[in-house]
Amino acid sequence: MKTAPRIPSRWAGWSRSLAITATLSAVLGACTSVDNVMYGAREGTMEYPGSAAGPNAVPTYVVKQKDTVDGIANRYGVTRQSIVDRNKLQPPYALQPGQTLEVPGARYVPPSAPADTTATMAAAPSGGPGPVKREALPPPPGTLESKAAYAAPAPPAAGQPTPLSPPAAASARPPSATPRFQWPLRGKIITPYGSTGGGQKSDGIDIAADTGAPVKAADGGKVVYAGDGVPHLGNLLLIEHSGGYITAYGNNEALLVKKGDEIKKGQTIARAGASGGAASPRLHFEVRRGGAKTIDPVSVLPGQ
């Protein structure tokens, strides 16, 4: 007797999201001490949006022990109030290690720079706290101060050597940040990130593929799940990366790596397929941060 074709439930997208979140919770809950990758390894770091990020993307900072709002503002050249307003902080503005703050307009600070983000205090002769040391920032453009700051230097006195010209300001600027991740598979996006109608919600993107096409790791990391225990995703891989990121690769025909394997960026990890009841060969790809929070993969991938 011929069975009727199965029609995905209008809740299929939601159940898939809940299932993968539950899987992540179980996997990461069993290894909360794995290198502190979810928060500990990220504390005290600023992450800048890549060139493919959306227009509203801003740098984000992960709070470390003893951080203060004033210290973070001083280090990254922003105002205290901009951090308070952006993150809706309430007095007394206490911060918790692992807390993520959005820092609009944060200037680039090399990772090798001193990590102390608290204000530097100089001891006064009386032993009490001295004045706060603040880094000098250039005056706003268009002001008299800025014109004076960038005015041509006075000619040297007679008999004195001519000073060397200062390097161009543009040469001191850091190069534009490039996207961290690479496309796991090139193809047409047949399901975009977000709501797709019919009561379903996609926490990632579906990329059309030929059956057996190689699926590559979007970044280096460690396989924390490899199996077919998540509904609608078939053969699924979860790879954990530094900085608290996790990438998911679903609907594969075959998996080429196993749980615990260390993966290199660009390594072939699976073969695309239509497992999990997919209507056609594809790769379901997700990017998660902090375990459960999903982000649009296209925002952290280079342009196609």
N, C-alpha and C positions, 0 to 999 in steps of 0.2 A: 504494500500500500504506500502510495507516494505521500510524503508529509508536506504540509503547507510550509512555504518559506517563512523564516522567522523575521519579524519586523522589529527593529530596535525600539525599545520603550522610549517614551519622551523623557524619561528620567535616566536614560543610559549614560548621558554625559555626566550627570551629577554623581551617579553611582560609581563611574569610573574614577572621578576626582576623589571621592571619599575612599575608594579602595586603595588608590595609590598613596594617598595621605596616610591611611592606616598602615600600609606596608612600610612606608618610610618611618613612621612612629615606632613600629615594632623593631625594624632594623637598627635605627639609631638609638632607641631606648636600650637595646642590648649592648651597645658599645658607646656609652656616653663618655668614656675616657679615651676614645680613639683620637689621640693627638689634639684634643680640644678643637677640632676643625670647625665646629658649629659657631663657637664664639671666641674661645681663648686665642686661637691663632690669628683672629682678625682684630682683636682689641688693640686700640691705638693706631689703626690704619685708616687712611682716607682713600676712598675709591672714587675715581673720576669717571664720568660717562664716556663711553667710546664714541667714535665718529658716527656710528649707526644708531646712537641713542635718540629717543624722541626729543622734540623741542622743549619739553618741560622737565627733562631730566636734569638733576643737580647732583653735585658731589655728596657722598654720604660718609659719615665718620662713625666708627664703632668705638664706643666709650671704653676706656680702661680704668683700672683702679686709680683713685685720687684725681681723676680728670675734673675740671670745673668748666662751666660755660665761658667764664672770662678767659681761662687759659686756652681753650680751643679757639675762641675768637681772635686772641692775640696771635696764635701760631699761624692761622690761615688767613689773616688779614681781613676779617669781617667784623661787623659790629655784634656786640652781645645781644642787642635787641632783635637782630635779624634771625639769630638762632632760636631765641625764645619764641618769637612770633611764628616762625615756620613750623616749629615742632610743638606749638601750643603748650609750652612748659609753664608750670605753676610755681609760685614762690614756695619754698626757698630755692627752687631750681636745682634740687639734688639730682645727681646722675648715677646710674647703676652700670657696673661693668657689663659689657655685652649689648648695652642699649645702642640702637642705631639712630643717629641724628642726621637730618638733611641740612647741609651747609651751603646755601646759595652763594655763589660768587667766591667760593674758597679758592685761594691761589694755589699754585702747584708748589708742594714742598717735597724735595727728593726724599726717598725712603731712608737714605743714609744720614739725613739731618737729625739732630738730637730730638728724641721722642718726647721730651718733657713738655707738656702743654700747659702747665701751670705758670702763672706770672712769676717772673724772677724777682726776688726781693733782695735789696742790698741792705746790709745791717747798718743802722745809724750809730753814731758814736755813743749814744746813751744805752745801746743794747736793744732798743725797740725796733720795730719793723721800719725799714727805709722806704724810699719811693719805689713805685712799680716801674720796672724797666720795660718800655714799650718799643717795639721796632719802628723805625721811621719809615713811613710810607710816602710816596710822592703825592704832592698836593693835587686836588681835583683839576682836570684839564680846563683851560679857559680862565683860570683865576690869575691874579697878578703874581701870586706866589709861584704858580706853575711856569709862568713866562720867565720869571727870574731864575727858576731852577734850571731851565733849559736854555737860558741865554748863552751866547757865545762867551767863552772865557776871556778875561782881559789879556791884552798882549803882554808878553814877559818883559821885564825891565831890561834895559840895555846891558848886554854882556852876559845875560842869563840864558841857559839852554832852553830851547823850545820844548814844552811838554808834549808827550805823545797824545794823539787824539784818542778819546775814550771809545771803546767798542760800541758798535751800533746797538741800540736797545733791543732790536728784534733778535739779535744773536743770543741774547740772554734768555729768551723765552723758551720754555720746553716745547719739544715737538708735539703735535697733536696726538692724543692718545688713540691707539688703534684698538679695535674690538678684541676682547680676550678670547672669544670662542670662534671656532670655524664651523662651517656647515657640515653636518654629519652626512648629508646626501644632497645632491643638487637635483632640483625638480620643481614642478609647479606646486604651489601651496593650494591644496584643495579644501582644507579646513583652516581658517585663520584662528588666531588666539581670541578668546572671549566668547560671548554669546553667539550662537549660530542659528537661533530660531528653534521653534518646536519644543521649547522648554529645556533644550540641551545647552551645556556650557563646556567649551573646550579649554582645558588648562594648558594647552600647548598648541602646536600646529601639526597638521597632517601633510606630508610631502609625497606626491605621487612618485612611484618608482616601478622599475621592472622587477619581476620576481627574481630573487637572487642577487640583486644589485648590492655592492659592498656598502655597509654602514660604518662610518668612521667616528672615532671619539672626538667630540667637540673640544676637549681639553684633556690634559693629563690628569690622572687621578687613580682611585681605587674602586673596584667593583664591590658594591655592598649588597646587591641583589641580582640574581640571575635565575629566572624561572617563569612559570606560566600561571602563577597563583593570583593574578589580578584580573578580574573580569573585564572583557572587551579589549584587553591589551595583548593577549596571547603571550608569545615569548618576549619577556620584558627584561631590560637591563637598567640598573640604576648605578651611576658612577658618581662618587663623592670627590669634590675638588677642593683645593685650598680656598680660603676666603669664605667658607660656608655655603658654597654652591653645590647643587646636585643636578645632574642631567639625566633624563629618562628617555629610553629608546624602546618603543613598543611596536607590536604587530609584526615582529620579525619572523622570517621563515626558519632561521636557525641562529643560534648563539654560538659565537666562536671563542668566548672567554667565560670564565667562571667566577663565582664569588671569591673575593680575596685577591684576585689578580691585580697587579699594578699596571696601569694603562698609560701609554704615551699619546700625546696629542696627534691626531691623524691616523692612529692605528685602526685597522679594520677589526671591528668587534662583533659584527653580525651580518646576516644576509637579509635584505628586505623581503617582506612577504605579505600575507593577508591573514595571519593567525589572529585568534581572538574574535573571529566573526567579521573582520573588515570586509567591506563591499568590494574592494579592489586592492591590488598590491600597493603598499604605502609604508611610510615610516611615521609613527606618532612620536613627536619630539617635544620634550618639556624642559624648561630651566626653572629650578626652584632655588630659593635663597632662605637660609635659616630653617630648612626642613620643609615647612608647609607653605610658605609664601611663594606663589608662582609669579613669574614675570613673562612678558611677551618675548619669546625667543628672538624675534626679528630685531628687537631693540638692542641686543647684544651680539648680533652677527653682522659680518660685513655685507654690503649690498650685493645682490645677485647680478 
